[in-house]
Amino acid sequence: MYSYFRRLYLLPFTFCLIALWSACTRLPNVQGRGETMLQGVWNQDSVANAKDLLSYTQHHFKISCDSFYVDLTTHSKVNYYSDSCFNNGVWKEYAKGTYAVKGDTLILNGTFTKANYKQKVSGCYRSGRYLNNFKIISSSGSRLVLENLADQRECVLELKQAITCVPKEL
């Protein structure tokens, strides 16, 4: 009788183990291909009404496979930082990470870095996570128009160099 009840207790455990084992799949050890239309070096040459704004940021993206690198050049008439960081109202920040496109939204998930794209843990300006979402307004071969969902500013990017995705091992 005891062995019969012991088997009954093992039955649900066995089913759970089989369900977990079959649900887990190993991901490949290579980066994803990303979106073909985004592959390349993109530059925001100007910002609409820049002279009338208290601050604005110009973007320079490099998108390769499922990864992005972004240089952010901020121009500001207002000092948000200590005087040693303000740099006469012009400063650069850098970030890298991965991206995804869901519907018409470009989702950037990364971290702020130093100029060499190595991790930044302290210093002037922002550090930590870089999370930004853009609505893709339009895209042609050499022009990409995005709307920053944080501040609804339009970001018009021009393709400076096309890149062909060659996935690398992780």
C-alpha positions in Angstrom: 0.0 0.0 0.0 2.8 2.4 0.9 4.5 2.0 -2.5 1.3 2.8 -4.3 0.9 6.2 -2.6 4.6 6.9 -3.1 4.1 6.4 -6.9 1.1 8.8 -6.8 3.4 11.5 -5.3 6.0 11.0 -7.9 3.6 11.2 -10.8 2.9 15.0 -10.6 6.6 15.6 -10.0 7.5 13.6 -13.1 5.0 15.5 -15.2 6.3 18.9 -14.0 9.9 17.8 -14.8 8.9 16.7 -18.3 7.0 19.9 -18.9 9.9 22.1 -17.8 12.4 20.1 -19.8 10.4 20.4 -23.0 9.6 24.1 -22.5 13.3 25.1 -22.3 15.1 25.6 -25.6 18.6 26.7 -25.9 19.1 30.0 -27.8 21.9 30.1 -30.4 25.2 31.6 -29.4 25.1 34.2 -32.1 23.6 37.7 -32.2 20.3 38.3 -34.0 20.0 39.8 -37.4 17.9 42.8 -36.5 16.0 44.9 -39.0 17.5 45.2 -42.5 16.1 48.8 -43.0 18.0 50.1 -39.9 21.4 48.6 -40.7 24.0 51.4 -41.1 25.4 54.6 -39.7 22.7 57.3 -39.3 23.3 60.9 -38.4 20.9 63.7 -37.3 22.4 66.6 -39.1 20.1 69.3 -37.6 17.2 69.8 -35.1 14.1 71.7 -36.1 13.9 75.1 -34.3 17.2 74.5 -32.5 17.9 78.2 -31.9 14.6 78.6 -30.1 15.0 75.6 -27.7 16.6 75.7 -24.3 18.2 72.3 -24.9 18.2 69.7 -27.6 20.1 66.5 -28.4 21.5 65.4 -31.8 21.8 61.6 -32.4 24.4 59.6 -34.3 23.6 55.9 -34.5 25.5 52.9 -35.7 23.2 49.9 -36.0 24.6 46.6 -36.8 22.6 43.4 -36.6 20.6 43.6 -33.4 23.0 46.1 -31.7 23.2 49.8 -31.6 25.8 52.4 -30.6 24.6 56.0 -30.2 26.5 59.3 -29.7 24.3 62.0 -28.1 25.5 65.6 -28.5 23.5 67.9 -26.2 23.3 71.7 -26.7 21.9 73.5 -23.7 21.4 77.1 -22.6 20.6 75.9 -19.1 23.2 74.5 -16.7 21.8 71.1 -15.4 25.2 70.0 -14.1 28.1 71.3 -12.0 30.2 74.0 -13.7 33.0 71.5 -14.5 30.6 69.3 -16.4 28.6 72.0 -18.2 31.3 72.5 -20.9 29.8 75.8 -22.2 26.5 74.1 -22.9 27.7 71.4 -25.3 28.5 67.8 -24.2 28.5 64.3 -25.5 27.2 61.1 -24.0 27.5 57.6 -25.4 25.4 54.4 -25.1 25.3 50.9 -26.5 22.9 48.0 -26.3 20.4 46.0 -28.3 17.2 47.1 -30.0 13.9 45.6 -31.1 11.2 46.8 -33.4 7.6 46.1 -32.3 5.0 47.3 -34.7 6.0 50.9 -35.4 8.1 51.3 -32.3 11.9 51.1 -32.1 12.9 50.0 -28.5 16.5 50.7 -27.4 17.7 48.9 -24.4 21.3 49.6 -23.3 23.7 51.3 -21.0 25.5 54.6 -20.9 29.2 54.2 -21.7 32.4 56.1 -22.1 33.5 57.4 -25.5 35.2 54.0 -26.2 31.8 52.2 -25.5 33.2 50.6 -22.3 30.9 50.7 -19.2 30.5 54.0 -17.4 29.9 53.9 -13.7 30.3 57.5 -12.7 31.3 60.9 -13.9 29.6 63.8 -15.6 26.1 63.4 -17.1 24.1 60.2 -17.1 25.2 56.7 -16.2 23.4 53.4 -15.8 20.6 52.2 -18.1 19.9 53.8 -21.4 16.2 53.1 -22.3 14.6 55.0 -25.1 11.6 54.4 -27.4 11.0 56.0 -30.8 8.0 55.7 -33.1 9.1 55.0 -36.7 7.3 57.7 -38.7 8.8 56.8 -42.0 11.8 55.1 -43.6 13.3 55.1 -47.0 16.6 53.9 -48.2 18.6 56.9 -47.0 16.2 58.7 -44.6 14.7 57.6 -41.3 12.2 59.7 -39.4 11.7 58.9 -35.7 9.6 60.5 -33.0 11.1 60.3 -29.5 8.2 59.0 -27.3 9.7 60.7 -24.2 9.5 64.2 -25.5 7.7 63.9 -28.9 10.6 65.6 -30.7 11.2 64.5 -34.3 14.6 62.9 -35.1 15.4 63.0 -38.8 18.3 60.7 -39.6 20.3 60.5 -42.8 22.1 57.3 -43.8 25.8 58.0 -44.0 27.1 54.4 -44.5 25.2 51.2 -45.1 26.1 48.1 -43.1 25.5 44.5 -43.9 24.7 42.4 -40.8 27.2 39.6 -40.2 26.1 38.0 -36.9 28.9 37.5 -34.4 29.3 34.8 -31.8 28.3 36.0 -28.3 
